[in-house]
Amino acid sequence: MAASAFAGAVRSILVDTSTDLRMQALANNVRRVDAILFTHTHADHVFGIDDVRRFNQMQKSAIPCFANAGTVASLRRMFAYIFEPPRQTGGGLPQLSTFSLAGPFSLGGLEIVPVPLFHGKLQVLGFRVGSFAYLTDCNRIPDESFALLDGVRTLIVDALRHRPHSTHFSVDEAIAVAARIGAQRTYFTHISHDLGHAATSASLPAGVELAYDGLVLEIQ
Protein backbone atom coordinates (compact mmCIF):
# COMPACT_ATOMS: atom_id res chain seq x y z
CA MET A 1 0.00 0.00 0.00
CA ALA A 2 1.14 3.57 -0.61
CA ALA A 3 1.58 5.90 2.34
CA SER A 4 0.35 9.48 2.44
CA ALA A 5 -1.05 9.91 5.94
CA PHE A 6 -1.29 7.58 8.91
CA ALA A 7 -3.75 8.84 11.47
CA GLY A 8 -2.97 6.46 14.33
CA ALA A 9 -1.40 7.76 17.54
CA VAL A 10 2.39 7.79 17.19
CA ARG A 11 4.69 8.08 20.18
CA SER A 12 7.67 5.93 19.23
CA ILE A 13 9.17 5.45 15.75
CA LEU A 14 11.85 2.82 15.14
CA VAL A 15 14.31 3.05 12.24
CA ASP A 16 15.26 -0.43 10.99
CA THR A 17 15.15 -3.67 12.98
CA SER A 18 18.83 -4.32 13.62
CA THR A 19 20.20 -7.72 14.56
CA ASP A 20 20.59 -6.65 18.20
CA LEU A 21 17.13 -5.06 18.46
CA ARG A 22 16.17 -7.04 21.57
CA MET A 23 19.31 -6.05 23.47
CA GLN A 24 19.11 -2.42 22.35
CA ALA A 25 15.45 -2.22 23.40
CA LEU A 26 16.23 -3.67 26.83
CA ALA A 27 19.31 -1.48 27.33
CA ASN A 28 17.44 1.70 26.39
CA ASN A 29 14.08 0.87 27.99
CA VAL A 30 12.19 0.90 24.69
CA ARG A 31 8.68 -0.22 25.58
CA ARG A 32 6.68 0.84 22.54
CA VAL A 33 7.05 0.88 18.75
CA ASP A 34 4.22 2.59 16.87
CA ALA A 35 5.83 2.54 13.41
CA ILE A 36 8.98 1.31 11.69
CA LEU A 37 10.92 3.13 8.97
CA PHE A 38 13.20 0.90 6.90
CA THR A 39 16.25 2.32 5.13
CA HIS A 40 17.10 -0.89 3.21
CA THR A 41 17.24 -4.65 3.73
CA HIS A 42 20.87 -5.48 4.39
CA ALA A 43 21.12 -8.07 7.16
CA ASP A 44 22.42 -5.70 9.86
CA HIS A 45 19.34 -3.51 9.37
CA VAL A 46 16.55 -6.08 9.28
CA PHE A 47 17.52 -9.38 10.92
CA GLY A 48 16.03 -8.37 14.28
CA ILE A 49 12.56 -8.13 12.77
CA ASP A 50 11.21 -11.15 14.65
CA ASP A 51 11.74 -9.38 17.98
CA VAL A 52 9.07 -6.86 16.99
CA ARG A 53 6.41 -9.42 17.94
CA ARG A 54 6.92 -8.58 21.62
CA PHE A 55 5.72 -5.05 20.92
CA ASN A 56 2.71 -6.49 19.09
CA GLN A 57 1.89 -8.49 22.20
CA MET A 58 2.22 -5.53 24.56
CA GLN A 59 0.35 -3.10 22.30
CA LYS A 60 -2.19 -5.63 21.00
CA SER A 61 -1.95 -4.24 17.49
CA ALA A 62 -0.10 -4.60 14.20
CA ILE A 63 2.75 -2.19 13.46
CA PRO A 64 2.93 -0.27 10.16
CA CYS A 65 6.24 -0.39 8.28
CA PHE A 66 7.33 2.23 5.72
CA ALA A 67 10.01 1.97 3.01
CA ASN A 68 10.58 2.49 -0.69
CA ALA A 69 8.92 0.01 -3.02
CA GLY A 70 12.08 -2.03 -3.58
CA THR A 71 12.68 -2.43 0.13
CA VAL A 72 9.06 -3.40 0.77
CA ALA A 73 9.28 -6.10 -1.91
CA SER A 74 12.57 -7.34 -0.48
CA LEU A 75 11.17 -7.46 3.07
CA ARG A 76 8.15 -9.43 1.96
CA ARG A 77 10.38 -11.88 0.05
CA MET A 78 13.00 -12.29 2.80
CA PHE A 79 10.41 -12.71 5.56
CA ALA A 80 7.67 -14.59 3.76
CA TYR A 81 6.96 -16.47 7.00
CA ILE A 82 5.69 -13.13 8.38
CA PHE A 83 3.91 -11.67 5.36
CA GLU A 84 2.65 -14.91 3.78
CA PRO A 85 2.40 -17.23 6.77
CA PRO A 86 1.20 -20.84 6.57
CA ARG A 87 -2.36 -21.50 7.63
CA GLN A 88 -1.87 -22.80 11.14
CA THR A 89 -2.93 -22.07 14.68
CA GLY A 90 -0.57 -21.35 17.53
CA GLY A 91 2.92 -19.89 17.39
CA GLY A 92 3.94 -16.25 17.46
CA LEU A 93 4.63 -14.13 14.39
CA PRO A 94 5.29 -10.41 14.10
CA GLN A 95 2.15 -8.56 13.01
CA LEU A 96 3.30 -6.01 10.42
CA SER A 97 1.70 -4.06 7.59
CA THR A 98 3.82 -2.54 4.81
CA PHE A 99 3.46 0.81 3.04
CA SER A 100 5.50 1.95 0.02
CA LEU A 101 6.83 5.51 0.08
CA ALA A 102 6.89 7.87 -2.87
CA GLY A 103 7.35 11.16 -1.01
CA PRO A 104 6.67 12.93 2.31
CA PHE A 105 3.96 11.47 4.50
CA SER A 106 2.41 12.02 7.92
CA LEU A 107 2.59 9.77 10.97
CA GLY A 108 0.05 10.92 13.51
CA GLY A 109 0.53 14.54 12.42
CA LEU A 110 4.34 14.29 12.27
CA GLU A 111 5.71 14.87 8.77
CA ILE A 112 8.35 12.36 7.63
CA VAL A 113 10.41 13.19 4.55
CA PRO A 114 12.07 10.19 2.83
CA VAL A 115 15.49 11.17 1.43
CA PRO A 116 16.67 9.02 -1.52
CA LEU A 117 20.34 8.00 -1.20
CA PHE A 118 22.78 5.59 -2.81
CA HIS A 119 24.55 2.82 -0.89
CA GLY A 120 26.90 1.81 -3.67
CA LYS A 121 24.49 0.98 -6.51
CA LEU A 122 21.61 0.26 -4.13
CA GLN A 123 18.91 2.90 -3.76
CA VAL A 124 18.16 3.37 -0.06
CA LEU A 125 16.38 5.93 2.09
CA GLY A 126 17.36 8.37 4.75
CA PHE A 127 14.68 10.21 6.71
CA ARG A 128 14.09 13.81 7.74
CA VAL A 129 11.84 14.92 10.61
CA GLY A 130 11.70 18.67 11.04
CA SER A 131 15.25 19.98 11.45
CA PHE A 132 16.67 16.47 12.02
CA ALA A 133 17.95 14.08 9.34
CA TYR A 134 19.20 10.48 9.60
CA LEU A 135 21.34 9.29 6.66
CA THR A 136 22.96 5.95 7.36
CA ASP A 137 24.57 3.51 4.91
CA CYS A 138 25.29 5.78 1.96
CA ASN A 139 28.14 7.02 -0.19
CA ARG A 140 26.26 9.40 -2.50
CA ILE A 141 23.50 11.95 -2.06
CA PRO A 142 21.82 13.05 -5.30
CA ASP A 143 21.48 16.80 -5.84
CA GLU A 144 17.70 16.55 -5.63
CA SER A 145 18.04 14.95 -2.20
CA PHE A 146 20.29 17.76 -0.96
CA ALA A 147 17.33 20.04 -1.67
CA LEU A 148 15.27 17.95 0.77
CA LEU A 149 17.90 18.58 3.45
CA ASP A 150 17.85 22.36 3.29
CA GLY A 151 17.50 23.78 6.80
CA VAL A 152 18.56 20.61 8.64
CA ARG A 153 20.24 21.60 11.90
CA THR A 154 20.96 18.17 13.40
CA LEU A 155 22.42 15.53 11.08
CA ILE A 156 23.35 11.89 11.54
CA VAL A 157 25.39 10.61 8.59
CA ASP A 158 27.41 7.57 7.56
CA ALA A 159 31.21 7.85 8.06
CA LEU A 160 32.76 4.40 7.97
CA ARG A 161 36.50 5.10 8.15
CA HIS A 162 39.26 7.37 6.84
CA ARG A 163 40.03 5.25 3.76
CA PRO A 164 37.62 5.44 0.80
CA HIS A 165 34.94 2.76 0.54
CA SER A 166 32.74 1.68 -2.35
CA THR A 167 29.43 1.90 -0.44
CA HIS A 168 30.03 4.20 2.56
CA PHE A 169 31.20 7.77 3.06
CA SER A 170 34.71 8.21 4.42
CA VAL A 171 35.26 10.65 7.28
CA ASP A 172 36.42 13.42 4.93
CA GLU A 173 33.46 12.83 2.61
CA ALA A 174 31.03 12.94 5.53
CA ILE A 175 32.60 16.19 6.76
CA ALA A 176 32.07 17.68 3.30
CA VAL A 177 28.43 16.52 3.30
CA ALA A 178 27.83 18.11 6.70
CA ALA A 179 29.38 21.37 5.49
CA ARG A 180 27.23 21.41 2.36
CA ILE A 181 24.05 20.78 4.35
CA GLY A 182 25.09 23.39 6.91
CA ALA A 183 24.01 21.43 9.98
CA GLN A 184 24.78 22.94 13.36
CA ARG A 185 25.34 19.49 14.89
CA THR A 186 26.56 16.42 13.01
CA TYR A 187 27.02 12.91 14.38
CA PHE A 188 28.82 10.17 12.47
CA THR A 189 27.26 6.71 12.48
CA HIS A 190 28.11 3.29 10.98
CA ILE A 191 31.69 3.93 12.09
CA SER A 192 34.19 1.06 11.97
CA HIS A 193 36.77 -0.10 14.50
CA ASP A 194 39.38 1.73 12.41
CA LEU A 195 38.23 4.95 14.06
CA GLY A 196 39.53 5.33 17.59
CA HIS A 197 36.98 7.40 19.45
CA ALA A 198 39.25 9.86 21.26
CA ALA A 199 41.71 10.38 18.40
CA THR A 200 39.00 10.74 15.77
CA SER A 201 36.93 13.11 17.91
CA ALA A 202 39.94 15.35 18.46
CA SER A 203 40.45 15.65 14.69
CA LEU A 204 36.88 16.58 13.76
CA PRO A 205 35.66 20.13 13.02
CA ALA A 206 33.60 22.02 15.58
CA GLY A 207 30.03 20.75 15.69
CA VAL A 208 30.95 17.28 14.39
CA GLU A 209 31.09 14.26 16.72
CA LEU A 210 31.07 10.48 16.69
CA ALA A 211 27.74 8.93 17.66
CA TYR A 212 27.68 6.12 20.24
CA ASP A 213 25.31 3.50 21.63
CA GLY A 214 22.75 5.08 23.94
CA LEU A 215 23.11 8.59 22.51
CA VAL A 216 19.96 10.65 23.12
CA LEU A 217 19.23 13.78 21.09
CA GLU A 218 16.45 16.27 21.77
CA ILE A 219 15.03 17.78 18.60
CA GLN A 220 12.52 20.63 18.39
C-alpha positions as CSV (number, residue, x, y, z in Angstrom):
1,M,0.0,0.0,0.0
2,A,1.1,3.6,-0.6
3,A,1.6,5.9,2.3
4,S,0.4,9.5,2.4
5,A,-1.1,9.9,5.9
6,F,-1.3,7.6,8.9
7,A,-3.7,8.8,11.5
8,G,-3.0,6.5,14.3
9,A,-1.4,7.8,17.5
10,V,2.4,7.8,17.2
11,R,4.7,8.1,20.2
12,S,7.7,5.9,19.2
13,I,9.2,5.4,15.8
14,L,11.9,2.8,15.1
15,V,14.3,3.0,12.2
16,D,15.3,-0.4,11.0
17,T,15.2,-3.7,13.0
18,S,18.8,-4.3,13.6
19,T,20.2,-7.7,14.6
20,D,20.6,-6.6,18.2
21,L,17.1,-5.1,18.5
22,R,16.2,-7.0,21.6
23,M,19.3,-6.1,23.5
24,Q,19.1,-2.4,22.4
25,A,15.4,-2.2,23.4
26,L,16.2,-3.7,26.8
27,A,19.3,-1.5,27.3
28,N,17.4,1.7,26.4
29,N,14.1,0.9,28.0
30,V,12.2,0.9,24.7
31,R,8.7,-0.2,25.6
32,R,6.7,0.8,22.5
33,V,7.0,0.9,18.8
34,D,4.2,2.6,16.9
35,A,5.8,2.5,13.4
36,I,9.0,1.3,11.7
37,L,10.9,3.1,9.0
38,F,13.2,0.9,6.9
39,T,16.3,2.3,5.1
40,H,17.1,-0.9,3.2
41,T,17.2,-4.6,3.7
42,H,20.9,-5.5,4.4
43,A,21.1,-8.1,7.2
44,D,22.4,-5.7,9.9
45,H,19.3,-3.5,9.4
46,V,16.5,-6.1,9.3
47,F,17.5,-9.4,10.9
48,G,16.0,-8.4,14.3
49,I,12.6,-8.1,12.8
50,D,11.2,-11.2,14.6
51,D,11.7,-9.4,18.0
52,V,9.1,-6.9,17.0
53,R,6.4,-9.4,17.9
54,R,6.9,-8.6,21.6
55,F,5.7,-5.0,20.9
56,N,2.7,-6.5,19.1
57,Q,1.9,-8.5,22.2
58,M,2.2,-5.5,24.6
59,Q,0.4,-3.1,22.3
60,K,-2.2,-5.6,21.0
61,S,-2.0,-4.2,17.5
62,A,-0.1,-4.6,14.2
63,I,2.8,-2.2,13.5
64,P,2.9,-0.3,10.2
65,C,6.2,-0.4,8.3
66,F,7.3,2.2,5.7
67,A,10.0,2.0,3.0
68,N,10.6,2.5,-0.7
69,A,8.9,0.0,-3.0
70,G,12.1,-2.0,-3.6
71,T,12.7,-2.4,0.1
72,V,9.1,-3.4,0.8
73,A,9.3,-6.1,-1.9
74,S,12.6,-7.3,-0.5
75,L,11.2,-7.5,3.1
76,R,8.2,-9.4,2.0
77,R,10.4,-11.9,0.1
78,M,13.0,-12.3,2.8
79,F,10.4,-12.7,5.6
80,A,7.7,-14.6,3.8
81,Y,7.0,-16.5,7.0
82,I,5.7,-13.1,8.4
83,F,3.9,-11.7,5.4
84,E,2.7,-14.9,3.8
85,P,2.4,-17.2,6.8
86,P,1.2,-20.8,6.6
87,R,-2.4,-21.5,7.6
88,Q,-1.9,-22.8,11.1
89,T,-2.9,-22.1,14.7
90,G,-0.6,-21.3,17.5
91,G,2.9,-19.9,17.4
92,G,3.9,-16.3,17.5
93,L,4.6,-14.1,14.4
94,P,5.3,-10.4,14.1
95,Q,2.2,-8.6,13.0
96,L,3.3,-6.0,10.4
97,S,1.7,-4.1,7.6
98,T,3.8,-2.5,4.8
99,F,3.5,0.8,3.0
100,S,5.5,2.0,0.0
101,L,6.8,5.5,0.1
102,A,6.9,7.9,-2.9
103,G,7.3,11.2,-1.0
104,P,6.7,12.9,2.3
105,F,4.0,11.5,4.5
106,S,2.4,12.0,7.9
107,L,2.6,9.8,11.0
108,G,0.1,10.9,13.5
109,G,0.5,14.5,12.4
110,L,4.3,14.3,12.3
111,E,5.7,14.9,8.8
112,I,8.3,12.4,7.6
113,V,10.4,13.2,4.5
114,P,12.1,10.2,2.8
115,V,15.5,11.2,1.4
116,P,16.7,9.0,-1.5
117,L,20.3,8.0,-1.2
118,F,22.8,5.6,-2.8
119,H,24.5,2.8,-0.9
120,G,26.9,1.8,-3.7
121,K,24.5,1.0,-6.5
122,L,21.6,0.3,-4.1
123,Q,18.9,2.9,-3.8
124,V,18.2,3.4,-0.1
125,L,16.4,5.9,2.1
126,G,17.4,8.4,4.8
127,F,14.7,10.2,6.7
128,R,14.1,13.8,7.7
129,V,11.8,14.9,10.6
130,G,11.7,18.7,11.0
131,S,15.2,20.0,11.4
132,F,16.7,16.5,12.0
133,A,17.9,14.1,9.3
134,Y,19.2,10.5,9.6
135,L,21.3,9.3,6.7
136,T,23.0,6.0,7.4
137,D,24.6,3.5,4.9
138,C,25.3,5.8,2.0
139,N,28.1,7.0,-0.2
140,R,26.3,9.4,-2.5
141,I,23.5,12.0,-2.1
142,P,21.8,13.1,-5.3
143,D,21.5,16.8,-5.8
144,E,17.7,16.6,-5.6
145,S,18.0,15.0,-2.2
146,F,20.3,17.8,-1.0
147,A,17.3,20.0,-1.7
148,L,15.3,17.9,0.8
149,L,17.9,18.6,3.4
150,D,17.8,22.4,3.3
151,G,17.5,23.8,6.8
152,V,18.6,20.6,8.6
153,R,20.2,21.6,11.9
154,T,21.0,18.2,13.4
155,L,22.4,15.5,11.1
156,I,23.3,11.9,11.5
157,V,25.4,10.6,8.6
158,D,27.4,7.6,7.6
159,A,31.2,7.9,8.1
160,L,32.8,4.4,8.0
161,R,36.5,5.1,8.2
162,H,39.3,7.4,6.8
163,R,40.0,5.2,3.8
164,P,37.6,5.4,0.8
165,H,34.9,2.8,0.5
166,S,32.7,1.7,-2.4
167,T,29.4,1.9,-0.4
168,H,30.0,4.2,2.6
169,F,31.2,7.8,3.1
170,S,34.7,8.2,4.4
171,V,35.3,10.7,7.3
172,D,36.4,13.4,4.9
173,E,33.5,12.8,2.6
174,A,31.0,12.9,5.5
175,I,32.6,16.2,6.8
176,A,32.1,17.7,3.3
177,V,28.4,16.5,3.3
178,A,27.8,18.1,6.7
179,A,29.4,21.4,5.5
180,R,27.2,21.4,2.4
181,I,24.1,20.8,4.4
182,G,25.1,23.4,6.9
183,A,24.0,21.4,10.0
184,Q,24.8,22.9,13.4
185,R,25.3,19.5,14.9
186,T,26.6,16.4,13.0
187,Y,27.0,12.9,14.4
188,F,28.8,10.2,12.5
189,T,27.3,6.7,12.5
190,H,28.1,3.3,11.0
191,I,31.7,3.9,12.1
192,S,34.2,1.1,12.0
193,H,36.8,-0.1,14.5
194,D,39.4,1.7,12.4
195,L,38.2,5.0,14.1
196,G,39.5,5.3,17.6
197,H,37.0,7.4,19.5
198,A,39.3,9.9,21.3
199,A,41.7,10.4,18.4
200,T,39.0,10.7,15.8
201,S,36.9,13.1,17.9
202,A,39.9,15.3,18.5
203,S,40.5,15.7,14.7
204,L,36.9,16.6,13.8
205,P,35.7,20.1,13.0
206,A,33.6,22.0,15.6
207,G,30.0,20.8,15.7
208,V,31.0,17.3,14.4
209,E,31.1,14.3,16.7
210,L,31.1,10.5,16.7
211,A,27.7,8.9,17.7
212,Y,27.7,6.1,20.2
213,D,25.3,3.5,21.6
214,G,22.8,5.1,23.9
215,L,23.1,8.6,22.5
216,V,20.0,10.7,23.1
217,L,19.2,13.8,21.1
218,E,16.5,16.3,21.8
219,I,15.0,17.8,18.6
220,Q,12.5,20.6,18.4
